[in-house]
Amino acid sequence: PDLNAVFQYRENWVTVTQGVELRSTNGRIYGGSGRADLLPGTSRPKKMIVEMGATAEAPSFTVNSDWLESDLSDTGTIEHVIGRGKVRAERKGSINGRGGNASESDSLSGTLTGPEVEAWLENGILKVVEAREHPEFIGSSGTKLTAAGTIRIEPAGGNAGSLRTDGQSNFSREGLTIDGRNFVIHVKDEDHEQVFNTSAPATLKSAGLKTSADTTEAHFNTRTKTLTSMEQNGNVTFDEEEGGWTGKSGRLTVSEAGDRIDMERGNPNLNDGKGTVLYAQKIMLDRKRESFVGDGKVVMTSAGSTTTAGHVEGQLGGSAPRVDYSRRVQMYPSDGSKVEADNVTVFPKDKRFEAKGKVRTEAAEKRVVTSDALEFSESAAREQTAHYIGNVVVSGYFSPPRTLTEKNAKKSILELLTRDLVVNSRNADLQTVIATGAARPTQ
């Protein structure tokens, strides 16, 4: 008859050819055939190799593979397992105190598959498991992770709750997707938090945002499934999947569940997708309120006009959009004129603006007006009204109305001092100039 087992006492090994099973103090190992190296002078196995449907089981960990090797301690506990072939390793977190202990991270429970999986245990507790050659991890909490190189999970021990990848990687769960390489993820079950880090370029999608950067640190709430905060550095770009906001900066910080974006370094700029672009040293965008703040060397372009300032706050959405500029404001409308003031408020929907403090306007033909305040508006028929208020001084050339005959159509130099001045134009052509209050014209 065929022999099922061969025991070599002097060389301290044993082989089994038709069904093998080993029961240890913290699990069992079994399969179609196998070999065990024994401790000298005993029948206790030290190392075991199993083939043909090999399986290793511990209280919270199971490995199935084509080929399996396991190391056991002197007391008979499974300390190390490596599987090759079609490997499937499953870790189960503690359930009512069974199958694990409080030091283990339940969020890293799940299934790890790949051509090679290696695990290290201590007292029956899985400390580290690593999969190689394009592995995949499917977590019980909804996490999915793939990597070109390795996936290393440490559910217990000093680094309990850590997960690392090597090579091109993809991380996803409901509410979050990250593409990049060399990920480091820490799970904090007691805080319902996952902390993601990578020092390599990565693209992240969450909260309706798509961002790309050289380095990324993101905090994700696993209970509410929201991005609580994120910081990205180096060549950062972002765009909204809905809404149209896009931007670039050297550093990007996301907070308030993805509603607030702060940008700085690397010449930040923000684009609303409708023709308005903001440049500043620091930019804050409130996506929920559709408002923004720019500070330091502000340059804003919209509808062919450009405005520079030291600070800007605005809201482009809603029923009454407005933009407030301050600190040495200079406006350059599309008609070639120029407006300077301490503060300027623009109402885009109404096609009007208000300027206050050391107002100075310069139009074509070297026409300059200074005043304490200015109110400007334009109608749908392209009729413009500029209302200057307080200490008005006018100096420059004024073209005559188009109704005059050509022989009388001479430009006039006008100097005017008054308290109140209204200039009416149509299609940028001067129509009337009305001065009220102690007017002193010189022509």
PAGU-122977 format. One line per 8 residues: for each residue z, x, y of C-alpha. Coordinates in Angstrom, 3 decimals. Each point is the difference from the previous one (the first is absolute). Example, Ala and Ser with C-alpha at 12.3 -4.5 7.8 and 13.67 -1.06 7.14 Angstrom:
BEGIN
7.800/12.300/-4.500 ~ -0.660/1.370/3.440
This chain:
BEGIN
0.000/0.000/0.000 ~ -0.571/0.995/3.638 ~ 3.016/1.470/1.723 ~ 1.195/-1.813/3.175 ~ 2.326/2.791/1.130 ~ 0.472/3.732/-0.349 ~ 3.367/1.545/0.776 ~ 0.180/3.776/0.560
3.688/0.865/0.083 ~ -0.354/3.759/0.491 ~ -2.530/-0.312/2.858 ~ 1.846/-2.975/1.518 ~ -2.814/-2.531/0.285 ~ -1.127/-3.235/-1.576 ~ -3.323/-1.916/0.014 ~ -0.723/-3.661/-0.706
-3.546/-1.226/-0.681 ~ 0.350/-3.754/-0.439 ~ 2.238/-1.588/2.567 ~ 2.687/1.918/1.831 ~ 3.052/-1.222/1.907 ~ 2.870/1.838/1.630 ~ 3.036/-1.781/1.400 ~ 1.975/1.908/2.598
3.183/-0.799/1.876 ~ -2.014/-1.313/2.970 ~ -3.142/-1.434/-1.584 ~ -2.588/0.600/-2.689 ~ -3.344/1.732/-0.601 ~ -2.560/-1.285/-2.475 ~ -3.695/0.077/-0.927 ~ -2.527/0.523/-2.828
0.779/3.633/-0.800 ~ 2.083/2.797/1.394 ~ 1.852/3.257/-0.219 ~ 3.541/0.902/1.038 ~ 1.573/3.395/0.637 ~ 3.636/-0.027/-1.132 ~ 3.109/1.696/1.274 ~ 0.765/2.898/-2.377
2.442/-0.917/-2.710 ~ -0.229/-3.743/0.725 ~ -2.365/-2.894/-0.458 ~ 0.089/-0.860/3.690 ~ -3.415/0.070/1.729 ~ -0.405/2.244/3.062 ~ -3.667/-0.657/0.778 ~ -2.247/-2.726/-1.349
-3.768/-0.509/0.110 ~ -1.446/-3.410/-0.878 ~ -3.638/-1.122/-0.303 ~ -1.873/-3.207/-0.758 ~ 1.558/-2.687/2.171 ~ 2.920/2.101/1.193 ~ 2.866/-1.695/1.857 ~ 3.212/1.238/1.593
2.619/-2.512/1.123 ~ 3.106/0.478/2.144 ~ 2.242/-2.675/1.583 ~ -2.178/-0.327/3.130 ~ -3.153/1.909/-0.931 ~ -2.814/-0.319/-2.551 ~ -3.018/2.265/-0.632 ~ -3.026/-0.930/-2.144
-2.748/2.565/-0.610 ~ -2.399/1.514/-2.527 ~ 2.127/3.154/-0.239 ~ 3.595/0.528/1.004 ~ 2.468/2.884/0.094 ~ 3.702/-0.415/0.613 ~ 2.952/2.373/0.433 ~ 3.487/-1.074/-1.015
3.407/1.385/0.967 ~ 2.480/1.436/-2.511 ~ 1.750/-3.362/0.035 ~ -3.201/-1.855/-0.881 ~ -0.980/-1.550/3.338 ~ -3.604/-0.046/1.217 ~ -0.298/2.437/2.907 ~ -3.728/0.545/0.451
-3.176/-1.863/-0.975 ~ -3.666/0.851/0.541 ~ -2.821/-2.267/-1.096 ~ -3.722/0.708/-0.094 ~ -3.032/-2.181/-0.550 ~ 0.143/-3.601/1.127 ~ 3.536/0.135/1.348 ~ 1.902/-3.017/1.217
3.507/0.603/1.313 ~ 2.138/-2.955/1.032 ~ 3.301/0.148/1.849 ~ 2.262/-3.038/0.237 ~ 2.654/-0.186/2.687 ~ 3.521/-1.227/-0.598 ~ 0.359/-3.704/-0.737 ~ 3.545/-1.313/0.440
1.221/3.535/-0.464 ~ -1.967/0.639/-3.209 ~ -2.788/2.528/-0.468 ~ 0.995/2.233/2.911 ~ 2.738/0.650/2.506 ~ 0.677/-0.245/3.708 ~ -1.455/3.455/0.691 ~ -3.469/-1.082/-1.117
-2.645/-1.469/2.310 ~ -1.155/-3.370/-1.332 ~ -2.961/-0.063/2.410 ~ -1.589/2.804/-2.029 ~ 0.034/-2.044/-3.191 ~ -3.480/-0.485/-1.372 ~ -2.750/1.484/-2.130 ~ -1.525/3.459/0.327
-3.262/0.732/-1.819 ~ -2.218/3.058/-0.351 ~ -1.283/2.677/-2.396 ~ 3.324/1.885/0.169 ~ 3.486/-1.199/0.858 ~ 3.161/2.119/-0.093 ~ 3.594/-1.218/0.411 ~ 3.451/1.551/0.281
3.162/-1.926/-0.912 ~ 3.732/0.604/0.284 ~ 2.530/-1.983/-2.011 ~ -2.679/-2.599/-0.684 ~ -0.824/-0.435/3.687 ~ -3.527/0.800/1.143 ~ 0.219/2.657/2.720 ~ -3.646/0.984/0.566
-3.347/-1.181/-1.328 ~ -3.323/1.619/0.902 ~ -3.537/-1.094/-0.868 ~ -3.101/2.187/0.358 ~ -3.812/-0.194/0.123 ~ -0.783/-3.162/2.013 ~ 3.141/-1.980/-0.869 ~ 0.920/-3.504/1.180
3.366/-1.593/0.686 ~ 0.523/-3.773/0.131 ~ 3.472/-0.845/1.294 ~ 1.914/-3.140/-0.859 ~ 0.529/-0.565/3.747 ~ -3.762/-0.221/0.644 ~ -0.674/3.674/0.712 ~ -3.247/1.535/-1.233
-0.616/3.731/0.230 ~ -2.878/2.190/-1.173 ~ -0.547/3.742/0.398 ~ -2.629/2.558/-0.926 ~ 2.592/2.621/-0.973 ~ 3.536/-1.093/-0.862 ~ 2.524/-2.773/0.582 ~ 3.636/1.083/-0.185
2.755/-2.611/0.003 ~ 3.719/0.735/0.200 ~ 1.840/-3.292/-0.583 ~ 3.452/1.610/-0.441 ~ 1.962/3.122/0.888 ~ 0.251/1.901/3.261 ~ -3.448/-1.172/1.179 ~ 0.367/-3.530/-1.321
-2.687/-2.279/1.375 ~ -2.614/2.639/0.788 ~ -3.651/-0.122/-0.940 ~ -2.591/2.746/0.619 ~ -3.705/0.423/-0.551 ~ -2.336/2.959/-0.042 ~ -3.682/-0.214/0.903 ~ -1.957/-2.959/1.338
2.260/-3.047/-0.193 ~ 0.125/-3.725/0.677 ~ 3.178/-2.028/0.522 ~ 0.001/-3.758/0.298 ~ 2.304/-2.986/-0.093 ~ -0.065/-3.362/1.703 ~ -0.203/0.682/3.728 ~ -0.753/3.726/-0.217
-2.853/2.272/-1.152 ~ -0.198/3.784/0.476 ~ -2.868/2.345/-0.899 ~ 0.506/3.757/0.211 ~ 1.492/2.810/-2.037 ~ 3.337/1.600/-0.882 ~ 2.307/-2.972/0.565 ~ 3.813/0.095/0.121
1.702/-3.397/-0.300 ~ 3.739/-0.699/0.044 ~ 1.319/-3.363/-1.149 ~ 3.284/-1.335/1.381 ~ 0.848/-3.051/-2.062 ~ 3.224/-0.762/1.845 ~ -1.932/-0.192/3.304 ~ -3.140/-1.637/-1.446
-1.998/2.886/1.412 ~ -2.791/2.339/-1.033 ~ -0.505/3.129/2.112 ~ -3.466/1.523/-0.281 ~ -0.937/3.541/1.077 ~ -3.078/2.168/-0.200 ~ -0.897/3.197/1.842 ~ -3.681/-0.484/-0.873
-2.550/-2.295/1.717 ~ 0.462/-3.615/-1.038 ~ -1.217/-3.502/0.836 ~ 2.527/-2.844/0.064 ~ -0.561/-3.761/0.089 ~ 2.886/-2.330/0.805 ~ 0.944/-2.821/2.386 ~ -3.661/-0.540/0.897
-0.375/3.654/1.026 ~ -2.104/2.833/-1.353 ~ 1.179/3.447/1.068 ~ -1.075/3.541/-0.874 ~ 1.846/3.234/0.792 ~ 0.658/3.559/-1.114 ~ 3.648/-0.763/-0.951 ~ 1.761/-3.303/-0.650
3.554/-1.293/-0.426 ~ 0.306/-3.744/-0.613 ~ 3.006/-2.261/-0.700 ~ -0.761/-3.168/-1.955 ~ 2.376/-2.902/-0.661 ~ -0.428/-1.013/-3.662 ~ 1.819/-3.311/0.476 ~ -1.971/-1.303/2.987
-3.115/1.996/-0.990 ~ -0.508/1.246/3.543 ~ -0.578/3.352/1.651 ~ 3.240/0.555/1.929 ~ -0.947/3.289/1.663 ~ -2.484/2.858/-0.217 ~ -0.727/3.315/1.693 ~ -3.331/1.807/-0.321
-1.023/3.294/1.559 ~ -3.196/1.967/0.563 ~ -3.381/-1.643/0.649 ~ 1.349/-3.532/-0.303 ~ -2.342/-2.990/0.175 ~ 0.786/-3.685/-0.468 ~ -1.778/-3.313/0.125 ~ 1.011/-3.601/-0.550
-1.615/-1.880/-2.847 ~ 0.118/-3.051/2.266 ~ 0.320/0.060/3.774 ~ -2.178/2.953/0.888 ~ 2.536/2.559/1.321 ~ -0.869/3.612/-0.848 ~ 1.470/3.291/1.119 ~ 0.317/3.770/-0.384
2.871/2.401/0.669 ~ 1.815/3.079/-1.248 ~ 3.076/-2.022/-1.016 ~ 0.282/-3.665/-0.958 ~ 3.279/-1.885/-0.536 ~ 0.101/-3.528/-1.421 ~ 3.112/-2.202/0.183 ~ 1.130/-3.651/0.170
-1.696/-0.915/-3.286 ~ -3.297/1.425/1.215 ~ -0.064/-1.900/3.314 ~ 0.725/3.015/2.229 ~ -2.140/3.156/0.149 ~ 0.951/3.058/2.064 ~ -2.588/2.727/0.613 ~ 0.441/3.448/1.516
-1.438/3.525/-0.164 ~ -3.640/0.883/-0.481 ~ -1.361/-2.047/2.965 ~ 0.901/-3.498/-1.275 ~ -2.455/-2.838/0.603 ~ 0.053/-3.711/-0.747 ~ -2.997/-2.345/-0.260 ~ 0.263/-3.803/-0.065
-3.438/-0.380/-1.612 ~ -1.256/-2.047/2.968 ~ -0.930/2.754/2.399 ~ 3.406/1.116/1.295 ~ 1.141/3.559/-0.771 ~ 3.319/1.567/1.030 ~ 0.783/3.728/0.132 ~ 3.518/1.289/0.767
2.523/2.626/-1.060 ~ 2.050/-2.705/-1.729 ~ -1.177/-3.456/-1.087 ~ 1.962/-2.893/-1.480 ~ -1.754/-3.022/-1.538 ~ 1.816/-3.237/-0.837 ~ -2.374/-1.684/-2.426 ~ 1.965/-3.237/-0.170
-0.051/-0.564/3.773 ~ -3.342/1.771/0.526 ~ 1.651/2.118/2.677 ~ -0.103/3.730/0.678 ~ 1.618/2.737/2.100 ~ -1.590/3.289/1.050 ~ 1.903/2.807/1.661 ~ -1.159/3.311/1.473
-3.550/0.739/1.192 ~ -1.219/-3.543/-0.616 ~ -3.756/-0.620/-0.074 ~ -1.200/-3.508/-0.816 ~ -3.621/-1.147/-0.182 ~ -1.206/-3.586/-0.201 ~ -3.219/-1.836/0.885 ~ -1.514/3.021/1.700
3.047/0.759/2.175 ~ 2.564/2.796/-0.334 ~ 3.639/0.120/1.120 ~ 2.320/3.007/0.064 ~ 3.777/-0.137/0.466 ~ 3.293/1.512/-1.066 ~ 1.100/-3.107/-1.907 ~ -1.493/-3.271/-1.259
1.347/-3.118/-1.720 ~ -2.208/-2.842/-1.088 ~ -0.687/-2.969/-2.207 ~ -3.591/-0.836/-0.802 ~ 0.669/-2.954/-2.290 ~ 1.395/-3.436/0.793 ~ -0.870/-2.495/2.712 ~ 0.862/2.242/2.964
-0.950/3.629/-0.713 ~ 1.010/2.617/2.573 ~ 0.177/3.766/0.419 ~ 2.531/1.713/2.302 ~ -0.723/3.534/1.214 ~ 2.483/2.171/1.897 ~ 0.463/3.537/1.310 ~ -3.021/1.164/2.042
-2.507/-2.582/-1.173 ~ -3.721/0.583/0.519 ~ -2.565/-2.645/-0.949 ~ -3.741/0.651/-0.248 ~ -1.823/-3.358/-0.332 ~ -3.530/-0.168/-1.336 ~ -1.443/-0.565/3.524 ~ 0.829/3.579/1.023
2.996/-0.820/2.178 ~ 3.483/1.478/-0.287 ~ 3.506/-1.489/0.317 ~ 3.197/2.022/0.368 ~ 3.561/-1.389/0.043 ~ 3.527/0.527/-1.249 ~ -0.230/-3.065/-2.263 ~ -2.927/-2.109/-1.211
0.119/-3.161/-2.119 ~ -3.242/-1.168/-1.613 ~ -0.576/-3.538/-1.315 ~ -3.093/0.429/-2.223 ~ -0.464/-3.667/-0.836 ~ 0.026/-1.029/3.690 ~ -2.071/2.996/1.166 ~ 2.513/0.968/2.656
2.530/2.720/0.767 ~ 2.882/0.650/2.372 ~ 0.811/3.415/1.501 ~ 3.177/0.964/1.845 ~ 1.319/3.098/1.736 ~ -2.182/2.446/1.935 ~ -3.184/-1.902/-0.793 ~ -3.263/1.757/0.740
-3.453/-1.241/-0.902 ~ -3.271/1.824/0.372 ~ -3.282/-1.837/-0.383 ~ -3.597/1.038/0.289 ~ -1.205/1.266/3.403 ~ 3.320/1.858/0.495 ~ 1.890/-3.135/0.929 ~ 3.767/0.605/-0.311
2.779/-2.586/0.311 ~ 3.730/0.729/-0.208 ~ 2.798/-2.570/-0.105 ~ 3.385/-0.864/-1.478 ~ -1.465/-2.381/-2.599 ~ -3.311/-1.312/-1.312 ~ -0.997/-3.135/-1.914 ~ -3.490/0.028/-1.520
-1.795/-2.730/-1.932 ~ -3.499/-0.759/-1.249 ~ -1.387/-3.441/-0.787 ~ -2.362/-1.001/-2.774 ~ -2.794/0.002/2.602 ~ 0.762/3.672/0.732 ~ 1.548/-0.730/3.360 ~ 2.630/2.654/0.814
2.985/-0.350/2.322 ~ 2.140/2.956/1.033 ~ 3.148/-0.958/1.899 ~ 1.795/2.940/1.641 ~ 3.548/-0.630/1.231 ~ 2.222/2.041/2.361 ~ -0.884/2.968/2.228 ~ -3.717/-0.285/-0.708
-2.240/2.833/1.207 ~ -3.775/-0.195/-0.478 ~ -2.448/2.835/0.604 ~ -3.586/0.484/-1.093 ~ -3.533/-1.366/-0.075 ~ -0.713/-3.689/-0.349 ~ -3.450/-1.297/-0.878 ~ -1.158/-3.118/1.880
-0.423/-3.303/-1.815 ~ -3.272/-0.374/-1.897 ~ -0.962/-2.930/2.267 ~ -0.730/2.284/2.977 ~ -3.542/1.075/0.623 ~ -0.845/3.519/-1.104 ~ -0.334/1.284/3.588 ~ 3.616/-0.901/0.665
1.215/1.096/-3.447 ~ 1.918/3.050/1.133 ~ 3.179/1.312/-1.590 ~ 3.003/-0.022/2.301 ~ 3.060/2.246/0.068 ~ 3.102/-2.136/0.299 ~ 3.611/0.972/0.538 ~ 2.522/-2.802/-0.192
3.786/-0.333/0.140 ~ 1.546/-3.321/-1.048 ~ 2.791/-1.622/-1.979 ~ -2.210/-2.077/-2.291 ~ -3.597/0.506/-1.124 ~ -2.258/-2.042/-2.268 ~ -3.314/1.454/-1.160 ~ -2.414/-2.390/-1.715
-2.972/1.221/-2.040 ~ -2.560/-1.389/-2.394 ~ -1.531/2.109/-2.723 ~ 1.677/2.974/1.722 ~ -1.872/-0.738/3.290 ~ 2.260/-0.382/3.042 ~ 0.103/-3.558/1.416 ~ 2.905/-0.303/2.469
2.916/2.032/1.320 ~ 2.905/-2.020/1.433 ~ 2.894/1.762/1.732 ~ 3.140/-1.921/0.964 ~ 2.997/1.152/2.022 ~ -0.120/2.601/2.768 ~ -3.558/0.984/-0.901 ~ -1.364/3.001/1.859
-3.596/0.683/-0.963 ~ -2.070/2.933/1.276 ~ -3.746/0.098/-0.635
